[in-house]
Amino acid sequence: MVLLSDGEDISLDRSYLNESAQKAVEQKVKVYTVGIGASQEVLIPIRSPDQSFVSGYYLSEDGSYLKTSLVPETLKQIAATTGGRYFRASEEGSAEKLVEACFRRRRTWKRRRASNWPGSTSPHPSSG
């Protein structure tokens, strides 16, 4: 599983993160986390429907601007607990390293005839 996040936890109760990570471990799911965002706090933009411009910034209930920042510790903890790895999206080569890590840890792929797949009539083999 790949989790893309800024890692910021807006709740005061972190137990659900730990419980979710433990459930992933029980299901033998490795979580590869990818940290996105800036290290320093930045305003959270409201984008136009076509994403072409920023129409404003999100406000909190008290009227102050909402800010976010990358909190890699949370993402590193999730990855470590589940046996996955943490990657920082802005680091050069991180996408390639993520793909390599995911495929290195993949389950064994079996070759099947395409005709074994429901609704298929092709006699050519394919990976599945």
C-alpha positions in Angstrom: 0.0 0.0 0.0 1.2 3.5 -0.8 0.2 6.4 1.5 0.7 9.9 0.2 0.4 12.5 3.0 1.8 15.6 4.7 1.8 13.4 7.8 0.2 16.1 9.8 -2.1 14.7 12.4 -4.9 17.1 13.3 -6.4 15.0 16.0 -5.3 14.9 19.6 -5.7 11.1 19.7 -2.9 9.3 17.9 -4.2 5.8 18.9 -6.1 5.4 15.6 -2.8 5.7 13.7 -1.2 3.0 15.8 -4.2 0.8 15.5 -4.4 1.2 11.8 -0.7 0.4 11.4 -1.2 -2.7 13.6 -4.1 -3.9 11.5 -1.9 -3.5 8.4 0.8 -5.7 10.1 -1.9 -8.3 11.0 -3.0 -8.4 7.3 0.7 -8.6 6.2 0.3 -5.2 4.4 3.5 -3.1 4.1 2.8 0.6 3.9 5.1 2.7 1.9 4.7 6.3 2.9 5.4 9.3 0.7 5.8 12.7 2.4 4.5 15.6 0.4 4.5 19.3 1.3 6.9 21.9 2.7 8.9 21.6 5.9 7.8 25.1 7.0 4.1 26.0 7.5 2.3 27.2 4.4 -1.3 28.4 3.8 -3.7 25.9 2.4 -5.0 27.2 -1.0 -8.5 27.0 -2.4 -8.1 26.3 -6.1 -10.5 27.2 -8.8 -12.5 24.2 -10.2 -10.1 23.9 -13.2 -7.1 24.2 -10.9 -5.8 27.1 -12.9 -5.6 29.7 -10.0 -5.8 30.1 -6.3 -9.1 31.8 -5.3 -8.3 32.1 -1.6 -7.1 30.2 1.4 -8.9 28.0 3.9 -9.8 29.6 7.2 -10.3 27.9 10.6 -13.5 28.3 12.7 -12.0 31.3 14.4 -11.2 33.0 11.1 -7.5 32.5 11.1 -5.7 31.0 8.1 -5.2 27.3 8.2 -1.6 26.2 7.7 0.0 22.8 7.0 3.5 21.5 7.0 5.2 18.2 6.3 5.6 16.1 9.5 7.7 13.1 8.4 7.9 11.5 11.8 4.3 10.2 11.6 4.9 8.7 8.1 8.2 7.2 9.1 6.6 5.5 12.1 3.8 4.0 10.0 6.3 2.7 7.5 8.6 1.3 10.1 5.7 -0.4 12.0 4.4 -2.1 8.9 7.8 -3.0 7.4 7.5 -0.5 4.5 9.7 2.5 3.8 9.3 6.3 3.9 10.1 8.5 0.9 10.1 12.2 0.5 8.3 13.2 -2.7 10.6 16.2 -3.3 13.8 14.2 -3.2 15.3 13.4 -6.6 14.7 9.8 -7.5 12.1 9.2 -4.8 9.5 8.0 -7.3 11.8 5.5 -8.8 12.9 4.2 -5.4 9.3 3.8 -4.3 8.4 1.8 -7.4 11.6 -0.4 -6.9 10.7 -1.0 -3.3 7.1 -2.0 -4.1 8.1 -4.4 -6.8 11.0 -5.9 -4.9 8.5 -6.8 -2.1 5.7 -7.9 -4.3 4.2 -11.3 -4.0 5.1 -13.9 -6.5 3.3 -13.3 -9.8 2.0 -16.3 -11.6 1.7 -16.6 -15.3 -1.7 -17.5 -16.5 -3.3 -18.0 -19.8 -5.5 -15.0 -20.7 -8.3 -17.5 -21.4 -8.3 -18.3 -17.7 -9.6 -14.8 -16.9 -13.4 -14.4 -16.8 -14.7 -13.2 -20.2 -11.4 -13.6 -22.0 -11.1 -15.6 -25.2 -7.4 -14.8 -26.0 -5.0 -17.8 -26.1 -2.0 -15.6 -25.3 -0.3 -15.8 -21.8 -0.4 -12.7 -19.6 0.9 -11.8 -16.1 -1.6 -11.7 -13.4 
